[in-house]
Amino acid sequence: MSASLSLSSGQSEQGAALCGAISGEERETVEDCAVVVSRENILFPRDRPLKRRTISMQVRRLFCLCCLFMLGVCLTSLYMRKETHFFNAKTKPKSVPVTVVTMNDLDNMLNYKARSAVQTQTDWKAPIMWEGIWEPLDYDRIHTDNKTSVALTVFAVGRYLEAYLETFLVSAEKHFMIGLPVMYYVFTERPDDVPQIDLAPHRYLRVIRVERHSRWQDISMMRMKTISELIDSEMKYLFSHVFCFDVDQRFMGRFGSEALGESVALLHAHYYKLPKNRFTYDRNPKSKAYMEIGDYYYHAAIFGGSWESVKAIADACLASIIEDKQNDVEALWHDESHLNKYFWIHKPSKLLSPEYCWDMSLNRKDIFVTRLIWAPKDYNRLRVPKEETAANKSTAHL
């Protein structure tokens, strides 16, 4: 050891005392003892930083262990996620098939065997809508989802306005296409006399002035011409479907979305049970409505479909009526005769059974429900006074 270390007197005494505690063999010199004491005194102050370093190292080790643990957890999680994804890719299908039901599918899903006593389908597979073969909620849901909207046309000319229009409109508000947007187009020569009725939300009434005609041929021409022009100018931009009605009728039950189709015809209540040779087609070869035999006898009180189909019907019937008039020919049942000819050539996609327009004077067991009925003819109200007839004739010459 180096003897150059200087010690104080107190340190030397402490060293001597310490040396007294050391065995004789280990004690060499007082200087050596002083050096030992000196080392102890020098090392003792440095002992505290050493302890702090030891604690700091332990903390670092603990921190490193925690980091390693967390890293292991993360790597395990990533591995398990990859394995799960690989497992799912092998076991699960790439896409889940979804069944989408369309309006055409609904017609194909009809329970045609539910009414064995009546014909429920045509030879060209068009449905004939009878109570019991269709589910109303399915049709309503699909048409609501497809945002179907309907225009209804009705002509109330002359005394037909007072006799029938209010009853027709009020009953329609209770039963016609409930839940769908509807516009009633009322055609009359007296718009100011159209009654005001309460309409549900998204249901509207529009009154359009038309000329009044006395001859049925002219009335039929005016009807088809007016419908075609209004479809072209307005309806096709606002409505997906159009239904055309006679005014002398009353709604009695649901006349809903199940009646909608691409082109819709109505079976006549008086003829649906009769053989074809008794159908009152126009059998005059000079008329454009001429037909010897057909499929069914259709009632012109109701027809409808998409706006494209209804416009095609109106245009074809109008052209035939005009040609007949030019040839000085008038069809037996006017626009109804021409309508039957059209539907014989262009088969309707859906037929409505007579329950959609029933004559209450008939007694048939196969009519479970009446959705629309013929209004009784009120001839007293329909009869035009002589003075009014004379006034109309004088006005016609102006």
Sequence and secondary structure as in RCSB ss.txt:
>XXXX:A:sequence
MSASLSLSSGQSEQGAALCGAISGEERETVEDCAVVVSRENILFPRDRPLKRRTISMQVRRLFCLCCLFMLGVCL
TSLYMRKETHFFNAKTKPKSVPVTVVTMNDLDNMLNYKARSAVQTQTDWKAPIMWEGIWEPLDYDRIHTDNKTSV
ALTVFAVGRYLEAYLETFLVSAEKHFMIGLPVMYYVFTERPDDVPQIDLAPHRYLRVIRVERHSRWQDISMMRMK
TISELIDSEMKYLFSHVFCFDVDQRFMGRFGSEALGESVALLHAHYYKLPKNRFTYDRNPKSKAYMEIGDYYYHA
AIFGGSWESVKAIADACLASIIEDKQNDVEALWHDESHLNKYFWIHKPSKLLSPEYCWDMSLNRKDIFVTRLIWA
PKDYNRLRVPKEETAANKSTAHL
>XXXX:A:secstr
  TT    HHHHHHHHHHHHTS TTT   HHHHHHHHHHHHHHHHHHHHHHHHHHHHHHHHHHHHHHHHHHHHHH
HHHHHHHHHHHHHHHHS SS       HHHHHHT  GGG TTS  B TT  BEE TTSS HHHHHHHHHHTT  E
EEEEE  TTHIIIIIHHHHHHHHHHBSTTS EEEEEEES GGGS      TTEEEEEEE    SSHHHHHHHHHH
HHHHHIIIIIHHH SEEEEE SSEEE S B GGG  SEEEEE TTTTTS GGGS  B  TTSTTB S  S  EEE
EEEEEEHHHHHHHHHHHHHHHHHHHHTT   TTTHHHHHHHHHHHS  SEEE GGGSB TT   TT    SEEE 
   HHHH   HHHHHHHHHHHT 
